Every structure is written in structure tokens, then in C-alpha cells.
Amino acid sequence: MIGRVRGELVARTAEGVTVDVGGVGYEIAMPTRDLVALPNVGEEVVIHTHLHVREDQMALFGFAEEDGRTVFRHLIAASGVGPKLALAILGTLGPDRLRAAVAAEDVDTLTTVPGIGMRGAQKLVLDLRARLALPAGGIPTTGGLGAVRSALEGLGYGSAEIREAVDGLQGDDVEVLLRTALQRLGRR
């Protein structure tokens, strides 16, 4: 398997990049979020990759961080999710926002991804809940209300909405706090 590619970035398109490694150009499909984070053409780049092998094709999928590759592998293991949809999910949400949406069972956030409807989002939540389990502390940021604010910000809520949702919340269980805040936001 090809787990990482280091070389000169020689081309960039809307779908991915070409990286020259020792005279061989590797075409690597990437999520849009990761494409934007890459250096300019002509500079050295390190991309964490997943080699996807099918009967009729071999394709490289790349990620700026190892976490992106890990989440991608969990996504393609889920029922009905192929590599292209997995890239669309990561390009739209990113790993942390996806984890928060799955943990909170927020199907509305998942339906913002092109190609995912309400039923698909519900199925994804069921499939990914165990695979994308949050660390013991909940959302992968700071604890308490700070974590809830960060998660809501990552989900695209504005500062006024976030203030309203977390006003009066107390406790240390980030998952419970986030679920309560999302329920408050859903009632408006």
C-alpha cells in the first residue's frame, strides 16, 4: 500500500494534485479542504494517502493530515459510501465537524453534503456512530462549554446563535451539552 507521498507538487486541479516523486507523477484525489491547505505548485508537499484498489482501477486518495485518511477509511467501510462520496463528505465537513454531527445525530448537517439525503444521513449516523466515536472527553477540543461553542461554530452557527444556545447550560459532559444546545437551535 502507498501510505504517504513526499515530493514536488507539479499540478493542482479542482479534484486533486499531481506529485512528482523521483520522476514518477502520482495523481492523487483530495478533499477540497485539504487542497486549499497545500503549498504552491513547485514546492515540496507531504500527502497521507490511501490506495483504493478495484477490479478495473487503482486510485490514490490523499489528505493533509493522517486523521483525514483515518476518517476516509471509516467512511468507505460504511454501507453505500464510496471513495467519491467520502471525499465530498470530508471536503464539505472535515473530520472534526463530521464527528460532531455523528455524535449529536445531526442529520441536517450531514444533508449539506452533495449526494446525501435525509435517509442517507440517518443511515450514515447509524453506521458511523461506533467507528467515529469521540474521545472519552467528547468533542475533540477544549472541555465544557468551550467545546460546545467550538463544535457549534464548526457546524456553521453564528456567534449570536451560539450564545443563545449555550446560555444557562451547566455541566461537564460535552455530549449532553452539545445535544441540548442543538435541540435549542432546532426549536427556533
C-alpha positions in Angstrom: 0.0 0.0 0.0 1.1 3.6 -0.6 0.7 5.3 2.8 2.4 8.6 2.2 3.8 10.6 -0.7 6.5 13.2 -0.5 7.6 15.2 -3.5 7.2 18.2 -5.7 3.7 19.5 -6.3 3.6 19.8 -10.1 -0.1 20.3 -10.8 -3.3 21.1 -8.9 -6.9 20.8 -10.2 -10.3 21.1 -8.5 -10.3 17.3 -7.9 -6.7 16.7 -6.7 -3.0 17.1 -7.4 -0.1 15.5 -9.2 3.0 15.0 -7.1 6.4 14.2 -8.7 8.3 11.6 -6.6 11.6 10.5 -8.2 10.4 11.2 -11.7 7.1 9.5 -11.3 3.9 11.7 -11.2 1.3 10.4 -8.8 -2.3 11.6 -9.4 -4.0 12.0 -6.0 -7.6 12.9 -5.5 -8.2 15.1 -2.4 -11.0 16.8 -0.4 -11.3 20.4 -1.3 -10.5 21.5 2.3 -7.1 19.7 2.0 -6.4 21.1 -1.5 -6.6 24.7 -0.2 -4.1 24.0 2.6 -1.4 22.8 0.2 1.6 24.9 -0.8 2.1 26.4 -4.2 2.9 24.4 -7.3 6.7 23.8 -7.4 7.0 23.4 -3.6 7.6 20.1 -1.7 4.5 18.5 -0.2 3.7 15.5 2.0 0.4 13.9 1.5 -1.0 11.0 3.5 -2.6 8.6 1.1 -5.0 5.7 0.7 -4.6 3.3 -2.3 -8.0 2.2 -3.3 -8.0 -0.9 -5.5 -10.9 -2.1 -7.5 -11.2 -4.8 -10.2 -10.8 -2.2 -13.0 -8.9 0.6 -11.4 -6.4 1.7 -8.8 -6.7 5.2 -7.3 -4.8 7.3 -4.8 -6.7 9.5 -2.3 -4.8 12.0 -0.3 -5.1 14.0 2.9 -3.2 16.8 4.5 -3.4 15.0 7.9 -3.4 11.4 9.0 -6.8 11.9 10.7 -8.4 12.7 7.4 -7.2 9.4 6.0 -8.4 7.5 9.0 -11.9 9.1 8.8 -11.9 8.4 5.0 -11.2 4.7 5.6 -14.1 4.6 8.1 -16.4 6.3 5.7 -15.7 3.9 2.8 -16.3 1.0 5.1 -19.8 2.3 5.7 -22.6 0.9 3.7 -23.3 2.9 0.5 -20.3 5.2 0.8 -17.7 5.0 -2.0 -14.5 7.0 -2.3 -16.0 9.9 -4.2 -18.8 10.4 -1.6 -16.3 10.1 1.2 -14.2 12.8 -0.4 -17.3 15.0 -0.7 -18.1 14.5 3.0 -14.6 15.4 4.1 -14.5 18.3 1.7 -17.7 19.7 3.0 -17.5 18.9 6.7 -13.9 17.9 7.6 -13.2 15.2 10.2 -14.0 17.1 13.3 -17.3 18.5 12.1 -18.3 15.1 10.8 -17.5 13.5 14.2 -19.6 16.2 16.0 -22.5 15.7 13.6 -22.4 11.9 14.0 -22.1 12.2 17.8 -25.0 14.6 18.0 -27.0 12.6 15.4 -27.3 15.9 13.4 -28.7 14.7 10.1 -29.3 18.2 9.0 -25.6 18.9 8.9 -24.9 15.7 7.0 -27.5 16.6 4.4 -25.5 19.7 3.4 -23.1 17.3 1.7 -24.0 16.9 -2.0 -25.3 13.4 -2.6 -26.6 12.8 0.9 -30.3 12.9 1.5 -32.2 12.5 4.8 -32.3 8.7 4.6 -28.7 8.5 3.7 -27.7 10.8 6.6 -29.7 8.7 9.1 -28.0 5.6 7.7 -24.6 7.2 8.0 -25.2 8.2 11.6 -26.0 4.6 12.4 -23.1 3.2 10.5 -20.5 5.7 11.8 -21.5 6.1 15.4 -19.2 3.4 16.7 -16.5 3.9 14.1 -16.2 7.7 14.6 -16.7 7.6 18.4 -15.4 10.7 20.0 -12.6 10.5 22.5 -13.6 9.9 26.1 -13.9 13.7 26.7 -16.3 14.2 23.9 -15.8 16.8 21.1 -12.0 16.9 20.3 -11.4 20.4 21.5 -11.3 22.0 25.0 -13.7 20.8 27.7 -17.1 22.1 28.8 -18.9 24.9 27.2 -15.8 25.9 25.2 -16.0 22.6 23.4 -19.7 23.1 22.7 -19.1 26.6 21.3 -16.3 25.3 19.1 -18.5 22.4 17.8 -21.4 24.8 17.0 -19.0 27.2 15.3 -17.7 24.3 13.3 -21.2 23.4 12.3 -21.7 26.9 10.9 -23.7 28.6 13.6 -23.1 32.3 14.2 -21.9 33.8 17.5 -25.4 35.2 18.4 -27.0 31.8 17.8 -24.2 30.0 19.8 -24.6 32.5 22.7 -28.4 31.8 22.8 -27.9 28.1 22.6 -25.4 27.8 25.4 -26.9 30.4 27.7 -27.6 28.8 31.1 -26.1 25.4 30.2 -24.1 23.8 33.0 -22.1 20.6 33.4 -19.0 18.9 32.1 -20.5 16.2 29.8 -19.8 17.7 26.4 -22.0 15.3 24.5 -25.1 16.1 26.7 -24.3 19.9 26.5 -24.0 19.7 22.7 -27.1 17.7 22.2 -29.1 20.2 24.4 -27.6 23.2 22.5 -28.5 21.6 19.1 -32.1 20.9 20.4 -32.4 24.6 21.4 -31.2 25.7 18.0 -33.6 23.3 16.3 -36.6 24.8 18.0 -36.1 28.2 16.6 
